[in-house]
Amino acid sequence: MRWFLSAFKNIFNYSGRARRAEYGWFFLTNFLIQMGVLLVIMLFFAGAFLGGVAQQGDEVSALAVGSSLVALILNLLLSLYGFIVTLVTLSLTVRRLHDLGWSGWWLLVIILAPILAMIPFVVVGLNQSQMSLDASAFVIPTLIFGAVMIALLVVQCLLFFKDGQRFDNQYGVDPKAVSTENSMTVTA
């Protein structure tokens, strides 16, 4: 939880470096939070559905309305949380790229690559008429998209598992060296 909160504290910090521990723990904690909230939302929607099914006639039960309202509010809060997490993820990824010695501008490649990989699908779709839509025309765009996604998976694995550059680099001091010095001064 310490790394998760640390990432939130640095939401607008695009300089410096982020250790892989901060990066990995942030993503794991975020995943668990989102799955927990989605589970609660699904339970409320299920309650609203079952409350509506159990009713006879045209009356809607207060339980169904209340469950739907709570689920909608939770969904809005999850959307707001998702927006904030997106901002945190952008800054954290830039700092993680810095820790590996890469420019933060590589984040644009990570973001734009899947979007650009969709262009062949659009081109093929525009060239096919409605009556003669041929599935074999989508083989090459699918291969291109698959190759881009595999490349992004490799980059994501590097971000999660590759150790950062030792010692200082052009983006800042080694975060591991800083934490080691801090622990020495606290214990001494």
C-alpha positions as CSV (number, residue, x, y, z in Angstrom):
1,M,0.0,0.0,0.0
2,R,3.0,2.3,0.6
3,W,4.0,2.2,-3.1
4,F,0.4,2.8,-4.2
5,L,0.1,5.9,-2.0
6,S,3.6,7.0,-3.1
7,A,2.4,6.9,-6.7
8,F,-0.6,9.0,-5.9
9,K,1.5,11.6,-4.1
10,N,3.5,12.0,-7.3
11,I,0.6,12.2,-9.6
12,F,2.0,15.3,-11.4
13,N,5.6,14.5,-11.0
14,Y,7.1,13.6,-14.4
15,S,10.7,13.9,-13.3
16,G,12.9,11.6,-11.4
17,R,12.7,7.8,-11.3
18,A,10.4,5.1,-10.0
19,R,11.5,1.7,-8.9
20,R,10.0,-1.4,-10.3
21,A,8.6,-2.1,-6.8
22,E,6.6,1.1,-6.9
23,Y,5.4,0.4,-10.5
24,G,4.5,-3.3,-9.9
25,W,2.8,-2.7,-6.5
26,F,0.8,0.2,-7.8
27,F,-0.6,-1.9,-10.7
28,L,-1.4,-4.9,-8.4
29,T,-3.1,-2.8,-5.8
30,N,-5.0,-0.8,-8.4
31,F,-6.2,-4.1,-10.1
32,L,-7.4,-5.5,-6.7
33,I,-9.3,-2.3,-5.9
34,Q,-11.0,-2.2,-9.3
35,M,-11.9,-5.8,-9.2
36,G,-13.4,-5.4,-5.6
37,V,-15.4,-2.4,-6.6
38,L,-16.6,-4.1,-9.8
39,L,-17.7,-7.1,-7.8
40,V,-19.8,-4.8,-5.5
41,I,-21.3,-3.1,-8.5
42,M,-22.3,-6.4,-10.0
43,L,-23.8,-7.5,-6.8
44,F,-25.9,-4.3,-6.6
45,F,-27.0,-4.7,-10.3
46,A,-27.9,-8.4,-9.6
47,G,-29.9,-7.2,-6.6
48,A,-31.7,-4.7,-8.7
49,F,-32.4,-7.3,-11.4
50,L,-33.6,-9.9,-8.9
51,G,-35.7,-7.3,-7.1
52,G,-37.3,-6.3,-10.4
53,V,-38.0,-9.9,-11.4
54,A,-39.5,-10.8,-8.1
55,Q,-42.1,-8.1,-8.4
56,Q,-45.6,-8.9,-9.7
57,G,-47.1,-6.6,-12.2
58,D,-45.8,-3.1,-13.1
59,E,-44.7,-2.1,-9.6
60,V,-41.0,-1.6,-9.1
61,S,-39.7,-2.5,-5.7
62,A,-37.8,0.1,-3.6
63,L,-35.0,-2.5,-3.4
64,A,-34.6,-2.6,-7.2
65,V,-34.6,1.2,-7.4
66,G,-32.2,1.6,-4.5
67,S,-29.8,-1.1,-5.8
68,S,-29.8,0.4,-9.3
69,L,-29.1,3.9,-7.8
70,V,-26.3,2.6,-5.6
71,A,-24.8,0.7,-8.5
72,L,-24.9,3.8,-10.7
73,I,-23.3,6.0,-8.1
74,L,-20.5,3.3,-7.6
75,N,-20.0,3.2,-11.3
76,L,-19.6,7.0,-11.5
77,L,-17.1,6.9,-8.6
78,L,-15.2,4.1,-10.3
79,S,-15.1,6.2,-13.5
80,L,-13.7,9.1,-11.5
81,Y,-11.2,6.8,-9.8
82,G,-10.2,5.5,-13.3
83,F,-9.5,9.0,-14.5
84,I,-7.3,9.8,-11.5
85,V,-5.5,6.4,-11.9
86,T,-4.9,7.2,-15.6
87,L,-3.1,10.4,-14.5
88,V,-1.1,8.6,-11.9
89,T,-0.2,5.8,-14.4
90,L,1.1,8.3,-16.9
91,S,3.4,10.0,-14.4
92,L,4.5,6.7,-12.9
93,T,5.3,5.1,-16.3
94,V,7.3,8.2,-17.3
95,R,9.3,7.9,-14.1
96,R,9.7,4.1,-14.6
97,L,11.0,4.7,-18.1
98,H,13.5,7.2,-16.6
99,D,14.6,4.5,-14.1
100,L,15.5,2.3,-17.0
101,G,17.4,5.2,-18.7
102,W,14.8,5.8,-21.4
103,S,13.1,9.1,-22.3
104,G,9.6,9.6,-21.0
105,W,8.6,10.4,-24.5
106,W,8.5,6.6,-25.2
107,L,5.2,6.7,-23.4
108,L,3.7,8.2,-26.5
109,V,4.8,5.1,-28.5
110,I,3.2,2.9,-25.9
111,I,0.0,4.8,-26.1
112,L,-0.2,5.4,-29.9
113,A,1.0,2.0,-31.1
114,P,-2.3,0.2,-30.6
115,I,-4.2,3.1,-32.1
116,L,-2.0,3.2,-35.2
117,A,-2.2,-0.6,-35.4
118,M,-6.0,-0.3,-35.9
119,I,-5.6,1.8,-39.1
120,P,-5.2,-1.2,-41.4
121,F,-8.6,-2.5,-40.1
122,V,-10.2,0.9,-41.0
123,V,-8.6,0.9,-44.5
124,V,-9.7,-2.7,-45.3
125,G,-13.1,-1.9,-43.9
126,L,-13.5,1.2,-46.1
127,N,-12.3,-0.7,-49.2
128,Q,-14.7,-3.6,-48.7
129,S,-18.2,-3.0,-49.9
130,Q,-21.1,-4.1,-47.6
131,M,-22.1,-6.9,-49.9
132,S,-18.7,-8.5,-50.4
133,L,-17.1,-8.3,-46.9
134,D,-14.3,-10.9,-47.1
135,A,-12.9,-12.2,-43.9
136,S,-9.6,-13.0,-45.5
137,A,-8.9,-9.3,-46.1
138,F,-8.5,-8.9,-42.4
139,V,-5.7,-11.4,-42.0
140,I,-2.9,-8.9,-42.6
141,P,-4.3,-6.2,-40.3
142,T,-4.9,-8.9,-37.6
143,L,-1.3,-10.0,-37.9
144,I,0.0,-6.4,-37.7
145,F,-2.2,-5.7,-34.7
146,G,-1.1,-9.0,-33.0
147,A,2.6,-8.1,-33.6
148,V,2.1,-4.7,-32.1
149,M,0.4,-6.1,-29.1
150,I,3.1,-8.7,-28.6
151,A,5.7,-5.9,-28.8
152,L,3.8,-3.9,-26.2
153,L,3.6,-7.0,-23.9
154,V,7.4,-7.2,-24.1
155,V,7.8,-3.5,-23.2
156,Q,5.3,-4.0,-20.3
157,C,7.4,-7.0,-19.1
158,L,10.5,-4.8,-19.2
159,L,8.8,-2.1,-17.2
160,F,7.7,-4.7,-14.6
161,F,10.7,-6.9,-14.3
162,K,13.9,-5.1,-15.6
163,D,16.0,-3.6,-12.9
164,G,16.6,0.1,-13.2
165,Q,20.0,1.6,-14.0
166,R,22.4,1.4,-11.1
167,F,23.7,4.7,-9.8
168,D,22.6,8.1,-11.0
169,N,21.5,8.7,-14.6
170,Q,20.5,11.8,-16.5
171,Y,17.0,11.6,-14.9
172,G,18.0,11.5,-11.3
173,V,19.6,9.6,-8.5
174,D,19.2,5.9,-8.1
175,P,16.0,5.3,-6.0
176,K,17.5,2.2,-4.4
177,A,20.6,4.1,-3.3
178,V,18.4,6.8,-1.7
179,S,16.3,4.3,0.2
180,T,19.4,2.5,1.4
181,E,20.9,5.7,2.7
182,N,17.7,6.7,4.4
183,S,17.5,3.3,6.2
184,M,21.0,3.7,7.4
185,T,20.4,7.1,8.9
186,V,17.3,6.0,10.6
187,T,18.9,2.9,12.2
188,A,22.2,4.7,13.1
